[in-house]
Amino acid sequence: MLGVQFVPLERFSSLYGGLFWQEVRSDYPAAESKPALEPVVEDFGGKAITMPQVGIQLLTEPDIRYWFIDSSSTQLIQIQRDRFIRNWRKVRTDQLYPHYDTLRPRFEHDWRRFCEFLERQHLGVPDINQCEVTYVNQIPPGAGGWEGFGAAHKVVTVLTPSEARGYLPAPETIHLNHRYLMGQKQGRLHITLQPAIRREDAKEMLQLTLTARGWPASSAPADVLAWFDMGHEWIVKAFADFTTPNMHDAWGRTS
């Protein structure tokens, strides 16, 4: 997932969400509405903080997030008054996560279309205050030889094997949250490991999510894409550090 967050567009409403869908409907024929995401900004004096919404908002219309979905149900755009997200999602077990080199130009293309739409509708130019890159990895039991949450140390490098403990049995479940500063406060990397249920077969597995979030140098497309490149590099290298050689062998990872 590649996304940007910006200062809320005061005049953006459901009317404009529908108008934009008409412009992209040939590529994204299905639409859904969801609750809006809360704005989040990385505070380098502490942690990621939720920011209050500012600007004019009609009390009769709550903030909405719009999903525009392609015919394969794997590619989608998400928009709301302070957010634009372009992401891919797995809908079948045999689908492979697309490479960043595929996702990046698709984001650039759809973001440009959105900005041109805002300009034509006199809604303003987005003032970007955060960029975000997120990768979600689903790890079913059996991959790399792990079975049960007590063997999660075979998946990630930060856990101690259950047999190394004297009193506690194998954990019934597991949930990890790690946070790392990126460079000279260029952003923050969040890594989460938690149980999940696979939608298509209700199979229990581990879900490893890596999110890089921070401020671009400016709202210019070149600076946004440069931040995405950095965030992607951090995620790739962190994934290699955080997961075990055992898993790398199972995935056929060579670098």
N, C-alpha and C positions, 0 to 999 in steps of 0.2 A: 504494500500500500504506500502511495505517495500522496501527501496532503499538505495544504497550507491553511493557516488560520490568519484572519485579518481583523482589523477594527470593524465592528458591525456596520453594515450598510443600512442606514436609517430608513430608507424608503423601500427596502426589499421586503416583499410579502408573497403570499401564495399566488397572487396574480402573476408575478414575474417568474416564480418557479414553474408555473404552467406554460408561460410564453417561451421560456428557455427549453422546456421539454419539446415543444413543437419544432424547435430548430434542430434538435439532435435526435428526434424520434426515429428517423430512418436508420440510425446506428443503435439506438437504445429504445426498442419498441415497448418495453414494459416499464411501469412506474409504480412506486410504493411511497408511502409517507411514514416517517418514523419520528420519535421525539428528538428534538435537537440535542446535539452534544454540548456539554458544558465547555466553555473556553478554558484552556489550560496553558500556563506559561511557566517555563523553567526559571525558578528564582535561585540564582547562584549564591545567595546568602543562606539558602536552606534546601528547599526541595521544589518539586513541581507544585504550583499553586493554582487553584481554580479562581478565575478572574470574574468579577461581576460584569454583567452585560451593561453597556452604556448606550445612550441614544434614544430615539423616540420609538415606542412600540405600542401598537393598538392593543388595549386590554382585552378586546374581544377576539383576538387572534394570537394564540400561543405560538412560540417559535416552533418551526417544523423543519425536519431534515428530509430532503427528497432523494430517493434512489431512482436512478434511470439505468435500466438493465438491458444488456444485449440479448440477442436471440439464443445464445448458448447458455445464458444465466451465469456466466463466469466473469464477464467484464461489466463493471458498473461505475457510474459517477454518483457521488453524494454531494449535495449542495445545501447550504443553509446561509443565513444572513451574515455569518462570519467564518464560513468554512467551505473549502472545495477539496474533495478527496477523489482520487482515481485509484481503484483497486481491482484486483483479481481474486476470485474465490474458487476453491475446489468444490465441485458438486459430485464428482465420481472418484472412487479410490484409485483409478488408473491414470488420473490427470497429474501432470508434473507442474511444479511451480515454474512460471515463465521467468526467463532471465531478466535482470535489471535492464539490460540493453534493449529489451523489448518493451518494458513498462515505461521507461523514461520518455521516449518520444511520444508514446500515447498520452501520457500526462501532459506533455508540452502542447500537443495538438488540441486537446480538450480544454486545457486552461486558457489557451489563446482564444478559443471560441467563446468561452465564458466571459473573458475580459472584454472582447469586442461587443458581446451582447450588453454588458453593463454600460459600456460607453454609448451605444445606440439608444439605450433606455434612459440615459442621463442619471444613472444610479451611483456614479462615482468610480474612482480607481481604487482597487483594493490596497490597503496599507498593511502589508504582511508583518505579523509579529511573531510567527512561529512557522517552522517547517517540520515535517515529520515523515520518517521512513519506518515502516513496520513490516516485519516478516513473521508469519505464523507457521510453525512446524509441528505437524501431527506425527507422533511416534507410537505406533501400536505395539503391544507386547509381542515379543519374539524378535523384534529388530535388535540386532546386536547381542542377543541372548538374554535380554532382561525379561523377567516375568514377575509381576507384583511390585508394589511400590518399595518394598524392602531392597529391591535390586536396582533402584534408580541410580545408584552410584556407577552402574555400568553405562549410563547414558550421559551424565554430567560429571565434571571433574571436581565439584565443590562438596561432594557428599562422602561420608564415611560408610563403609560397608556395615550392614546390620550385625554381622558376626564379630565385628571388632568391638562392639559394646558389650558390657558385662550383664546388665540387668534388663534394659529395654528390649522388647521383641521388635520384629520388623514393623515399620510404621503401617498403619491402616490406610493412610492417605498422605499426600505430600503437597506442599505449596511453598515455593521459594520466590523471593523478590530481591533482586540485586540492582544496584544503581551505581553508575560510574560517570565521572566527569570526562568529557571529551575534549582533549587538548587544553588550550588556554581558555577555558570556559566558553568554548564554541557551541556547546550543547551538553546534553546528558543522555546516556544510554541506559535504558531500563530493560532488564531481563527477568522474565517470569516463567516459572515452571509450575504447572498445576495439572490436576486430573481433568479429563474431558471425556465426553461421550461422542463418538463419531456418528454423525447424523444418519448416514445411509444404512448402517447395520447395528447401531446402538452398542458398538464395541467400546469398552473402556480403554483409555490410552493416556499418554502424557502429551501435553501441549506446551511447547517451548515458544515463547513470544519475545522477540527482540524489537524494541522501539527506540529510535534515535530522534531526539527532538531538540530544537534550538532556534536561535535567531539567524536569519540570513544577513549578509552585509547591507542589502537594500531589497526593495520590492521588485527590482528589475529582474526579468526572466533569467538573465545570465547568472545573477547572484543566487537566485532560488535554485537553479539547476546545479550550480557549484556546491551549494549546501547539500543537496540530495546526493551528489557524488561522494562527498565526505561522509555523510551519514551512512550511505550504503557500504563504503569501505570499512567503517567501524563495525557495522553489523556482520559483515563477512568474516573479518578477523576475530571478532568476539565470539562468533559461532564456533570457529575452529578452536579457540582457547577453552570455551565453556563445555564443549562436548568431548567425549573420550575417543582415543584412538580406536577402541573397539567399535564404536559407532561409525567412525570414519571408514573403517574397513567394510562394515555392513552396507554403507551407502555408496561404496566405491569412490569415496572422496580421495583425490590425489594431491590436493594442496590446500 
